Amino acid sequence: MTEQEVSEAVAAWVQVTCPDIETSYSYPVASKLGALPDVVAFCSRKAVGPNHPEFPFSELQQVWMRVFNVEVSIMVEADGDGETAHQQLQTFGAALEASLEQDATLGGQVEMTSPQAEFDYSTPFAEYDDGTRGRLLFVTLTVGELVNEPS
């Protein structure tokens, strides 16, 4: 897979897993063109080689992998006190976590995803260049594919 294909696959998986998300971007954005809630998913880094701590079996089996670090952000509309928006983000986070635990292929979108994911709710509020305002959840995922089979 290419970086763009991985970005598109992760964005599609988020929308399937969290059907309330209306808009999807598979690239970093400075302006929002669609309705909230939305998801931004993009490959921030790619590495090829045998040593990837996110996939411990690769070291044991001595396989080479192509590994993509994917950054995901989900934005919801900000409300007055923030509680409703924060709860909505937690609901999305829980759904994504459960989906990862059940299916590391993201519904057949990718070869494998590491079960080691990070969910960050620490950014309480954001405003984009176009005036879009909301609350955010950031998720960091690692997608992998084998480059060669073990011998």
N, C-alpha and C positions, 0 to 999 in steps of 0.2 A: 504494500500500500504506500501511497505517497502521503506527505504531510497533509495536503488538502483533503484527500480521501478519508484520512483518520479524523480530521476536524469535522467533516460532514457527517461521518458515521456517529461520532459522539453527540453532535448536536441533534441528530435524528433520534438517537436513543433517549436523550433527555426529554424530547417532546413526546415520545411514545410512553415513557415512564411517568411523566408528569403532564397529562393531557390538558391541563389548564394553561400551560405555557403557549402563548399565541404566536410569538415571533421567534425566528431562529437566525443566527448569524454564525457562519463558520470561519470568521476572521475577526481580528481585533477591530473595535469600532470606537469612534469619538463622538458619533451622533447616532441617535436611534431613529429609525425610519418607520417602525411598526409599533403595534400596541404592546403594552405590558400586561402580564408578565412575559419576559423574554429570556432567551438563553444566548450567550456568546460562548462558542467553543473553538479553540484554535490550538494547534500544535506549537508549543513554545520552544521545543528542543527535540532533536533526534540524535540517537547514538547507535552505533553498530559495533558489536563485539561480544565477548563471552562473559563478561562480569557485570551483572545487573542485580544489585541487592533486592530490587523490587520483585524479582523472579528467582528465588533461591535455587530452584531445581536446575536452572540453566548452568550454574557452576558445578553442581553434582554430575550432571549429564554431559558437561563440557560442550554445550551447543552455543553457537553464535546466534544472536538475536538482533533484530532491528527494534529499538525501543523508542517510543514517542511519549514525551511528556506533554500532557494536554491540560490547558487551563480552561476552566469553565466558570462562567459567572451567570447567575440568575438574578434578574432584577424584578422587583414587584413595586407597585405604586406605594408611595409613602402615605401613611394616614396620619391623623393628628398626633396620637401618642406613640405610634410605632408598634404597639403590641400586636395588632392584627397582622401587619406586614411581617413582623418577626415570626409569628406563629405559622404564617403561610410558607416562609422560607424553611422553617424547621420541618414542615410537612413534606416539602420538596426534597430536603436533605434525607429524611427518613426513607422516602420512596426510592431514591437513588441508591442509598446504602443497601436496602433490602434487595433491589434488583441486582446489584453487583454480587451480593452473596449467593443469589440463586443462579446467576448466569454470567460467567466471566467473558462470554463472547458478545455481550451487550445485544442479545437477541439475534445473534448471527451477523452482526455488523462488522466485527473484528475477530481476529484469530484468538486473542486472549487479552485480558486486562488483569493487572495486579490487584489482589484484594487490599493492598495497602493504598488507601485513599485518604485525602484530607478534606475536611469540611470546615470552612472558616466563616463564622458569622460576625467577625469583629468590626467590620465596616458598617456602622449603623445607617449611614446616609451618603448618597452620591448625587451629583448633578453633572450631566453631560453638556457639551458645548452647545447643543441645540435646545437646552432648557429642560430636557427630560430629567425628572427627579424621582428617586426611589431608594429602596433599601436593597442590599445585596447579600448574596451567598456566593462564596468562592469555593470551588471544588477543584482539587488537583488529582488527576488520574494518570496512570501509566499504562499505555497500550503496547503490546509486544507481538512480534511475529518471528517465527523461526527463519533464520537465513539458510541454515543447513541442518540436516538431521544428524543425530549422534551416530557415530560409527561403531 
